């Protein structure tokens, strides 16, 4: 079964905002700047600006920004993106 991953590799099935239906997933809300915390998502904007589906496709993967988010929000996102690359 494939995971519903955000641009930065977060599994939406483990996200309380997604589970509580306050977020439809970053691919649905981030392009319009409606992220659940009320601001822009730097990681989404970076990937979208490079025409990438997710951070794992970036030449700089994993960049320092992604590492910082992963350290604060869950390191499994980097592994999820590594798994996508396989």
N, C-alpha and C positions, 0 to 999 in steps of 0.2 A: 504494500500500500504506500503510495507516494504521499509526502507531506505537503501541506500548504505552507510554503515558506515565504517570508517577507523578503524584500530586496537584500536585507542584511543577514538573512539566514535564520531569523527567528521562526520557530514553528508556531504558526498561528493557533494550533490546537492547545498550546501551553500558555497562551497569552490571555490574561483575565479580561482585557478590553474586548478582544475578539469573542471570547466565550460569553461575555455579558451583552454581546451584540451592540456595543457602543462603538465598535470599529468594524469595518467591512474588509479590512486588510489594506496594507499600504498601497498596493497597486490601484486600489479603488479610490482612496482618499488623499494620498500624498500629492498626486499631480495637481490637485486644487488647493493644497496647503491646509487641509483640514485634519491634520494629525490630532490624535486624541489628547495630546498634551497642549494643544493650542498653538503650535508653531510649525515651522518647516522642519523636515527631516534632512539633515545634512547628508546622511548616507544615501537616502533615496535620490536627492538632488544630484549628488555626485555621479551615481550610476546612470541616472537618466540623462545627464549631461554628456555622458560618454556613450550613449545609446546601448547600454548594457542592461540585461534583464536582472542581474544580481551582482553583488560585490565579488563573488567568486570568479567572475569572468574578467576582472580587472587585472592589468599587468602588475599593479602594486599590491595585490591581495596577499596577505591581509595587511592593510595599511594601519597606521597608528590610530586613526580615528575609529576604525572598526575594532581594533584591539581594546581601545578605551571603552567603547560601548559594550563589548563582550565582557570585559572585566566587571562592569557595573550591572549589566543586565542578563548575563548568562553566557558562558563561554561555549555552550553547545552550538551557537549560531555559526561559529567558524568551522566547526566540524561538519555541520550540515552542509555548508557551502563546499567544503572539501569533498564531501560525498557526491555532490552534484557534478563535480569536475571529473569524477571517475568514469 
